[in-house]
Amino acid sequence: MNFVNQMARAVIATVGPLLALELGLSASGLGLLAALVFVTYALAQLPVGLALDLFGARRTQAVLAIVAAIGCLISSIAPDATTFGLGRLVTGIGIAAGLMGMLQANTYWYPREKVAAMTGRGVFVAALGGLAGTLPVQWLLPSIGWRGVFAGMTALAIAVALWIWLSVPDRPPGAAPRARRRLRDEVAEYGRIFRNARFLRFLPGIAMVSALNFTMMGLWAGPWLRDVGGLADEPRAAALLCLALGMTIGSLVMGQWMTAVQSRGWTGFGVPLLALAGQAAMLCVMLSRPGGGLPVLGALWFAFGFLGAGGPPGYTALAQIFPRDLAGRVSTAVNFTMLVIVVFLQNAFGWVLDLWPRGEAGGWHPDGYATALCGILLLQATAACAMLRFGQGKERA
């Protein structure tokens, strides 16, 4: 299901310029349209976390996959931007457990020191969805259009729902069903999570790593490559493919790195911290407006995607602060925070771009991109300072 999740996020970066022209959208309008999926995705996180802990990943994911299919179907037949936005809102609910269901299941099925590596492998498969939303979609656009793309995603989500329902076990062999408590007591555990000082110290930085990756992959990387990088449609799609490929490979590497770090007794919080610093370095390169065409820009965005894969291993480190029966709620608490940041960044990026006049070809001014990136760098620095205050130490018994 995380494959569908990632594709649903990434596809707008590919079809976004076409949507903006066809539906008459401004930069802020396009940013809002892309962010809508994250609005409901974020709002669904806390209820989804509770459902994962109470009913398990299998039943929760299968039901939500059908919801995602309905959302993609609405988008595929939308006559205007409002209806398309409604489809994106429904899709956001449907994909809300994509990553979180996998994290919760891994926590139950694997030993603690292997959770990050298994999560990395799962995110690797999911990142293939991000890959599918780039150059393959660009190749299909002339023949089936963006409506055909969303119709294909509808069929894919239905197939995933059936596969999960028919083939995935509810729990590991020999595991006892979870003891039930009053719903009020289960919901109250979120207060315990958000009051934990250690959780709050590392939450902003870890959430920022993934948020920035999805902000750019989900929308603004494509326009940046057109307006600042000067790439035409197909080279631009190829550069987006490099971004998704970087995240795909990075998912494997970061997960294995986290497992190696934790096997030596360390918490692993340094992994997302270094990823955050690396992302900041890539933004500085973007501010220099590098030339060189697809080879240079493809390498730049590959590195950016690779570093962005450092977010999910941080999720596992935060989840391990708490008992295993809270894994779903901890993961969705992190993801909720991350998605709030994504919604803000995607919209704020558009607001900044609209401060400059739009070009004759429909693009936005490079100075607008530079200003938006500087604002993101400031947020990254703030999050990194919070993490560095406490550093990375060995676990206490």
Residue, then its C-alpha position, 0 to 999 in steps of 0.5 A: m500500500n505504501f507504493v500507492n501512497q508514494m505514487a499518489r504523492a509524487v505524481i502531482a510533481t509530474v502532471g502539476p505544470l499540465l494541471a496548472l495550465e489546463l485548470g488555470l491555477s496560480a502557484s498558490g492554487l497548485g500548491l493548495l491542490a497538491a497539499l490537499v492530499f496531505v491535509t486529510y492524510a494528516l487529519a487521519q493520522l491519529p485515528v489511523g494509529l489507534a486503528l492500527d494498534l486496536f485492529g491490526a495492519r491487515r484490516t486497517q490497510a485493506v479498508l483504507a486502500i479501497v478509500a484511496a481507490i475512490g479518491c483516485l477515481i474522483s480525480s480521474i473524472a474531475p471536470d474542474a479543480t474543485t472536484f479534483g481537489l475533492g478526490r485528493l482529499v479522499t485519497g489522503i484518507g486512503i493512503a494514511a496508513g501506507l507507511m504507518g501500517m508497515l512500521q507497526a507491523n514491523t515492530y510486532w514481527y521483527p526483533r528491535e534491532k532489525v526493525a529499521a532494516m526491515t522498514g528500509r526495505g519496505v520503504f525501498v518498495a514504496a519508493l518504487g511508487g515514487l519512481a512510477g510517478t515520474l518518468p513512466v507517468q511522463w511517457l504515458l501522458p501523451s497517450i492516456g493523459w492525466r485522467g488515465v494516470f489516475a484511473g490506473m491508480t484506481a485499479l492499482a489501489i483495488a488490487v492492493a486491497l484485495w492482496i492485503w485482505l487475502s494474503v496478510p496474517d493478522r499477527p505473528p504466529g503464536a502471538a496472543p490477541r491484544a488485550r482491549r481497554r476502554l476507548r477513552d484510555e486508548v486515546a489518552e495514550y496520545g497525551r503520554i506520547f506528546r508529553n514525553a520530553r525525549f520524543l519532543r526533542f527529536l520530533p521536529g528534526i526527524a519530521m523535517v527530513s521527510a517533510l522536505n522530501f515530500t514537499m519537493m517530490g510531491l510538487w515543487a521539484g518539477p517546477w524548480l527544474r523547469d523555471v530554475g534548471g531550464l529543463a524541458d518536459e522529458p529531461r525534467a521527468a528524468a530528473l524527478l526519476c533521479l530524485a525518486l531513485g535516490m530515495t529508493i536506494g537511500s531507503l535501503v542504505m539508511g535502514q541498514w545504517m540505522t540497524a548497524v548503529q543500534s546493534r552497537g548500542w546507540t539510539g540512532f538519532g544521529v542518522p536523521l540528524l546527518a540527513l537533515a544537514g545533508q539536505a540543507a547542503m543540497l538546498c545551498v547548492m540549489l540556491s547557486r542555480p547550478g547549470g549543466g543540464l540533466p547530468v548535474l541536476g539529476a545528480l543533485w536531486f538524486a542526492f537530495g532524495f537519498l538524504g530524504a530517506g533518513g526520515p523513516p529510520g528516525y521514526t523507528a528510533l522514536a517508536q522504540i522509546f515507548p512500549r510496543d503496543l503503542a507503535g502505531r500511535v507513536s508512528t502516526a504522531v510523528n507522521f502527523t507532525m511531518l504532514v502538518i509541516v508538508v501542508f505548510l511548506q507546499n502552500a508557503f512555497g506557492w505564496v512566496l512564488d506568487l510575490w513575483p510576476r509569472g512568466e509568459a510561458g507560465g513559469w515562476h521567477p527564480d528569485g521566488y524559489a531562492t527566497a522560499l529555499c532560504g526560509i526552509l533553510l532557517l527552519q532546518a537550522t532551528a530543528a537541527c539546533a534542537m537535536l544537537r542540544f541533546g546529541q546522540g548517546k547510548e541507550r540507558a538500561 
